[in-house]
Amino acid sequence: MKLNLTKTLYALSNALDTVQKEMGGISNAHGKHVAVLSYLIGEGLGYDNVKLNDLVGLAILHDNAFTEYVREEYNNGELLDYEELKNESVSKCVREGFLKEARHNVVGEDNIRLIPFSTDVKNVILYHHENANGTGPLGIKEADTPEMAQIIHIADIFDVMFDIKIMDKNLLDKAIDRIKTFEGSLFSKKMVQSFIKYITYEDIEHMQNIGEIPFLNERLTTYEKDYTDDEIKNICEFFGKIIDYKSSTTKNHSLGVAKKCMEMADYYHFNKEKRIRFYFAGAFHDIGKLMVTNDILEKPGSLTSIEYNRIKNHAYWTYKLLSDIPNIEDIRDWASRHHEKLNGSGYPFGLKEADLSFEDKLLAVIDIYQALIEKRSYKKEFNEYDTFAILRQMVKDNFIDGRIVNDLIKVYKK
């Protein structure tokens, strides 16, 4: 499947930043700010286009483990044992007082291996909080820290301290003076000098005027690449984890839907290209839920009409977010129409049966089936008998396709 990976990351950066703002209080657009600053430094240092694409992608994803870390850290209200870290050698060298950052970095590094970058990005996320003098979470010094990690580190700290979205010329001058004081401690001499040389107010002001992604689109040439099915599945797994970890009630839902999309695609003998595209749609169908606050997603009781309308917006947000990825219009439509009903009572577009493709209707049935067999804050998981009974009733109510329901029952009846 062909995909523009960088533009995929651009498209989803709004959702990632929204989650960080909600769950961590981090300024909105932080990931994109770090991407812009990192790009300017990388460009100044002479990175070629391929390496710049990887640097920008890593900058956008530098906090990719945020939702997963928050969920796991406060498991049942208690911190997890950091000796359970997957990388045992890393857990042993964690410096006292840096346990949170270490967990965040280790999980993020583990996740990022799923993304098929074109250059060697090993340890960039793992070490992006390391200080030049070795006082960071893992005690790694400048000489052993990848340059990309150092770039993201200085860009990250700078935006957290000063927020470039609201920066003026005077504040930039003061901020640079502050950055100079960290030379040799937080940042290497090379990074400080590069930052001073390549981060200009003219560029920051231009970014403020047109937006972070338009700024990057002006400066960076992105490209479409043909990825293997396994690489696409890894990309889907990466984002599926981010989507599902936002709410504890939907853990594994997106990848569960994706898996069943592939299984039903096999049942209907979709061709190879269509199978992986349908899997992609299943994995990303709830990406819009990243734009919905957890007080609504996890509410144990009934939703008010206002809350229900807000949660319904997630399907529109799926459409909106995926619209910015080139050449996946079919995937976007399949993914965003999973709450449409044959009688036109669904959302977000109120489409009727004649307006829906077979794939639209199939993904809708799969999503309902997956949700029924899962435990949620407001319900227990349904058994097979009740699940199939509910699906059959929805057919009678002219909500979903009867042929598809019968076929799905054939595939999943035990």
Buried (B, 14 or more C-beta within 10 A) or exposed (E): BEBBBBBBBBBBBBBBBBBBBBBBEBBBBBBBBBBBBBBBBBBBBEBEEEBBBBBBBBBBBBBBBBBBBBBBBEEEEEEBEBEEBEBEEBBEEBBEEBBEBBBBBBBBBBBBEBBBBEBEBBBBBBBBBBBBBBBBBBBBBBEEBBBBBBBBBBBBBBBEEBBBBEBEEEBBEEBBEEBEEBBEEBBBEBBBEBBBEBBEBEBBBBBBEEBBBEBBBEBBEBEEBEBEBEBBBBBBBBBBBBBBBBBBBBBBBBBBBBBBBBBBBEEBEBEEEBBBBBBBBBBBBBBBBBBBBBEBBBBEEEBEEEBEEBBBBBBBBBBBBBBBBBEBEBBBBBBBBBBBBBEBEBBBBEBBBEEBEEBBBBBBBBBBBBBBBBEBEEEEEBEEEEBBEEBBEBBEEBBBBBEBBEBBBEEBEE
